[in-house]
Amino acid sequence: QVQLVESGGGLVQAGGSLRLSCAASGSISSGNVMGWYRQAPGKQREAVATIRSVGTTNYADSVKGRFTISRDNAKNTVYLQMNSLKPEDTAVYYCNVVLPWGLGQYWGQGTQVTVSS
């Protein structure tokens, strides 16, 4: 079993920055992929950024150049630095971990990010 605890959401003005953190605990296997997803009201959940345990990253086109995902494998923690925030970034942000060898995936409880114009 894996538990994910997110922190760092909040209200910020357009152009501002926020940093999200997600700490994982439990049976975390090496070779996992951690990531951030978001869901705005009335929209489907979408991938924002992912990072493999070796450091390979992927970003949604909408956040490239503004968001940076990173991780601390020793702490089983993933971060999302969000800069130049836009009102369209407003959503609930969820942390996710996908374990290797079909061991499953887990979600955090979500943290609200609201960007005012």
Protein Blocks (a to p, Z undefined) as FASTA:
>chain_A
ZZdddehiacddehiacddddddedjddehiacddddddehiacddfbdcdfkopacddf
klgokaccdddfklopacdddehiafklgccdddddddehhnapcddebiaddddZZ
